[in-house]
């Protein structure tokens, strides 16, 4: 991944809610680079989801249909440890 692509991804992690920004940026900084292509794609897909839906996924109010997306959510909630 180029520096420009990483910068664009970092910008997409900025959501306007400090706690959500911190959670997404932490995952990007600590785990995204070592993740396989499926997990990276799921994380990028998560970034296309509106904030209220991300919050619902993170709080368990809703569940993602996509297994890879569920795995990323679980990893975000576990502080980056594999699900």
N, C-alpha and C positions, 0 to 999 in steps of 0.2 A: 504494500500500500504506500502510495506516495505521501509526502508531507501535505500536499494540497488536499488529497482525498481524506486524510486524517483530520485536517483542519475543518473540512466541511462536515464530517461526521461529528466532530466535537461541537460544532455550532448547532447541529440538529439535536444534541443532547441538552442544550439550553432550553428549558421549557417555561421558565417564568415562575416556577415554584421551587424555592431554594432546596427543599428536601429531595424533590424529584431530580433536580439538576445534580445534586451531590451524588445520589445513588447511581444515576446513569453515567456520569463522568467517572466515578470510581470504577465502575465495571469497564468502561472504555480504557482507562489508564492501566488497570491491573490485569484484565483478563481477555479483552477482545483480541489482542495480538496473538495469543496462544490458543484461542478457540479454533475449532475446525470450521470449515466453510458453512456447514449447516447452522451452527450456532451463531456465526457472524451474520448470516443472512436473516436468522430469526431476530437478532438484536436490531438489525437495520429495519426489519419489518415493524418491530415494536415502536421504533421512532416515527413511524407513519401514523400511529394510532393517536387520536386526540387525548389530551391530558386526563379528562375525566374517566375515560376508558382504561388508561394505564393505571390510574389510582384504583379503579374497581378491580382490576386484575391483581394488583399488589396487595389489596386488602382482603382478597378472597370473595368480594361481592359478585364477581363474575369469573368465568373460567375460559381460557382460550381454547378454541377448537383445534388449533394447530399444536401438535405434540412438541415440536421444536420450540415454539413460542412459550409453551408451558415450562419447558426446561430452562429457558432463559429467565423467566419470571422466578422460578424456584432458585436459580443461581443468584439472581439479584437479592432475593430475600435471605439467602444463606450467607451473604457477605462474600460471594464469589466461589464458595466451595461447590464442587460438582454435585448435582442433584442425585 
